[in-house]
Amino acid sequence: MQQRPEHLDRAGAQPLPAHEQLRHPGRRLHGLSRVDCAPIHLDAHYSSKTEWGRPLVCSLVALSIVGGMTVRSTSGLTIANLGWCDIVLEAPVFVGDTLHAETEITEKRLSRSRSDNGIVTCRTTGLKASGERVLHYTRSFLVPTDAAAVRDETGY
């Protein structure tokens, strides 16, 4: 897998080769990562009686964190997210886990309805520091075809 610096912004349809794989920086989860009212996420006593033995991080929080860590290196100049699909939760996530993400650009094409934009589709996998897969999904987003022009105009 090709290693890229975490600050590298790969936005724009032109510079993203199909099937390029990117590794994203990790994030350690803490107590604030539990923002759900279900007892499996908040109640230590209740959770201790489950098969997990401790509170789980809400799956939507884990999904959001994994998705968020990919933005800078895949879609920093995104015009619009077009959709997420095939979301699969593979393993539990706990407070104290460190998550990392890997993304493969699976498709890119010019938009049929917006000539200055392209559509990028990618497959992202969230992993624990141990390498255990915790989730994966596919996402599509609309990007400018000339990212350099957008950066020049916006200073971003």
Sequence and secondary structure as in RCSB ss.txt:
>XXXX:A:sequence
MQQRPEHLDRAGAQPLPAHEQLRHPGRRLHGLSRVDCAPIHLDAHYSSKTEWGRPLVCSLVALSIVGGMTVRSTS
GLTIANLGWCDIVLEAPVFVGDTLHAETEITEKRLSRSRSDNGIVTCRTTGLKASGERVLHYTRSFLVPTDAAAV
RDETGY
>XXXX:A:secstr
     TT    SSTT  TT EEEEEEEE  GGG    SHHHH HHHHHTSTTSS B  HHHHHHHHHHHHHHHH 
TT SEEEEEEEEEE S  BTT EEEEEEEEEEEEE SS TTEEEEEEEEEEEETTS EEEEEEEEEEEES HHHH
HHHH  
